Amino acid sequence: MNLVPTVEIRSAHLSDCHDILRWRNDRSTRAMSLSQEAVDPQEHQDWYRRFLDDPKNSGFVGFLNEEKIGW
């Protein structure tokens, strides 16, 4: 059994859209955000596609022991 945690970071993919929305709409996240309203799934998907298509943007997803943990 490996007791040393494995941390990885990779570029965000379109397939991460649902997880990022789930993290954004989490009650704790919303409580600490400027906008505390839940984000509409279609609005999020449209924004996320624009974000990924813009070459000026960089998005990354983190993993801990192969489990996706954050954006």
PyMOL commands that set and color helices and strands:
alter all, ss='L'
color gray80, all
select helices_A, chain A and resi 14-24+27-31+41-53
alter helices_A, ss='H'
color red, helices_A
select strands_A, chain A and resi 7-11+60-64+67-70
alter strands_A, ss='S'
color yellow, strands_A
deselect
rebuild
show_as cartoon
